[in-house]
Structure formats: C-alpha cells, structure tokens
Amino acid sequence: MSGDNFILDTNIVLYLLNGDKTLSELLHEKNLYISFITEIELLGYHKITKKEKQEIKQFIDDCIIIEMNSEIKKHAIRIRNQYNSKLGDCLIAATAAYANFPFITSDKEFCKVEELNLILYKIN
C-alpha cells in the first residue's frame, strides 16, 4: 500500500469541493480514487446546478474511478450480509476493501467494517 493513494468517500469529495483546507492540504498531490458509486451520488443529485455539475466533473476528471468488477461484487455481498450496510455504502466499502488503500470518510458507519484501512475525518 502506497502512502500516495487514497480512496475518498462521497462526503469527503463534498468537503473538498466546499473548500476544506485541512483535507486539501492532506490530499495535495496524492492519487485520489473514488468508487463508481461516488460518481453516481455526486452527479445524480437531483438539485445539482449546472455550475456544481461542472465543478464536480472537473474534480472527478482528476480522480481515478474504480469501476464495478466481480471482486467488488463479492466484497459488497459479504459486507452487506455481515454489517447490514446500506447498498451504496456497502459498494463504496467494497471498493475500498478491494483497492486496499486508505479510505477517508466522515461517516462513522464505516467504522464497523473491520477490513477497511479507515481514516475517519472529523470536521472542525
């Protein structure tokens, strides 16, 4: 596992887009990965403006998107069975488990998924 690779939860992307300086400094010049589910959550929000959509697309273009594959499906099924997570969350967790990079989130629900290399971000 490289210290230059991070998987971002959807909430972390939103904090970054809203100008969180601490996250921005932490992740500066790092390889940022997101799950395909995070891309859907960000761009599929029903109240998104054209400006927000453009900003999100620019951010996503700087990330590496991890697409669904058979291993992520297996992880997702196991996580959903074991931890009773919401479908979107278990797919994001499965993606993070599959990639085995540090996963940054502010959602405490992910703490129960033991196999994650979790970084729980607390908002100041």
Secondary structure, 3 states (H helix, E strand, C coil): CCCCEEEECHHHHHHHHCCCHHHHHHHCCCEEEEEHHHHHHHHCCCCCCHHHHHHHHHHHHCCEEECCCHHHHHHHHHHHHHHCCCHHHHHHHHHHHHHCCCEEECCHHHHHCCCCCEEECCCC
